Amino acid sequence: MKTITSLCLVFACLSAQGQENKSKSNFTILTDKILFSTNNLLPGKADEEIMIPTKFQVFLPKNLITYKYSSTEFEFIYKNKQIIFIKTNWNKEINPRDTIYNISQNELEDFFDGSDWNFINPDKVKLKLTRCYIVMKSKYATILLYNIAEKNKDDYLSFAKSFKKI
């Protein structure tokens, strides 16, 4: 029964989200996690910026409530507004070294400023002392674990580390 419920949730999420430029996103439900992979097949251009196709995969926690995305920004939303944000950048190597750190209030506001995130209002973003806010930067992506319960921190961080360009 859990598998059927999970599949219904995924199909509901998929049907609620528009896909642009022949993008293809896939969810594979596994026993203890979800494998999300995306393959934006066509490059695009906005003003003078050329968008390189986005192709990656990442493992996610089960019990996904909903997700939203643009060509380079992805939100995976869980219970109690625990969110995994992924910003990809295939155009250039923005992070020469992998780093993981707790984010400050100013950095958190900068993270959302000028972004396409539609779930978070940058003016109302405030850190809660009882929650975790972690940034993981890798060669081609920045991942923010937002509002994560302390008991889930290690699991969510492990999932974030599974990000892989394909």
Secondary structure, DSSP 8 states (H G I E B T S, - for coil): -HHHHHHHHHHHHHHHS---TTEEEEEEE-SS-EEEEEEE-S-EEETTEEE---EEEEEE-S---EEEE-SSEEEEEEGGGEEEEEEE--SS---SS-EEEE--HHHHHHHHTT---SS--GGG----TTEEEEEEE-SSEEEEEEEEEGGGHHHHHHHHTT-EE-
